[in-house]
């Protein structure tokens, strides 16, 4: 899958978390569920039949 590919809703599994912090601009480091791309509160989900170590679904709009 591509980084910005739309996912068929039937392939989206359970809710696994949300972005809780933004990565530091200088070091790129973050604590916990951080991101340097998505804003705090962005939800992410497991993809059915795929390890969350290799890919997740990120909610970026309706």
C-alpha positions in Angstrom: 0.0 0.0 0.0 1.1 3.5 -0.6 1.5 6.1 2.1 -1.5 8.1 1.0 -3.7 5.4 -0.4 -7.4 5.3 0.4 -8.4 2.1 2.2 -11.6 0.2 1.6 -13.5 0.6 4.9 -14.1 -3.2 5.0 -10.4 -3.7 5.4 -10.1 -1.4 8.5 -10.0 -3.2 11.8 -10.1 -2.1 15.4 -9.1 1.3 16.8 -5.6 1.0 18.2 -4.8 4.6 19.3 -4.3 8.2 18.4 -1.6 10.7 18.1 -0.9 12.1 21.6 2.2 14.3 20.9 4.1 16.0 18.2 7.7 15.2 17.5 10.3 17.8 18.4 11.3 19.8 15.4 15.0 19.9 16.2 15.5 16.2 17.2 12.6 14.3 15.7 12.1 12.6 19.1 8.8 12.0 20.7 7.2 10.2 23.6 4.5 7.6 23.3 2.1 7.9 20.4 3.8 10.8 18.6 3.9 12.0 15.0 5.8 14.5 12.9 3.1 14.5 10.3 -0.4 14.2 11.8 -1.9 16.5 14.5 -2.7 15.4 18.0 -6.0 13.5 18.1 -5.5 11.8 14.7 -6.9 8.2 15.1 -5.3 5.1 13.7 -6.6 1.6 13.2 -5.4 -1.9 12.5 -5.8 -3.3 9.0 -7.5 -6.7 8.9 -5.2 -9.6 8.0 -2.0 -7.4 8.4 0.4 -6.9 11.1 0.3 -3.4 12.6 4.1 -3.5 12.5 4.0 -3.2 8.8 1.0 -0.9 8.1 -1.9 0.9 9.8 -4.8 3.0 8.6 -4.7 6.7 9.7 -7.9 8.7 9.7 -7.2 11.9 7.9 -10.7 13.0 7.0 -14.3 11.8 6.5 
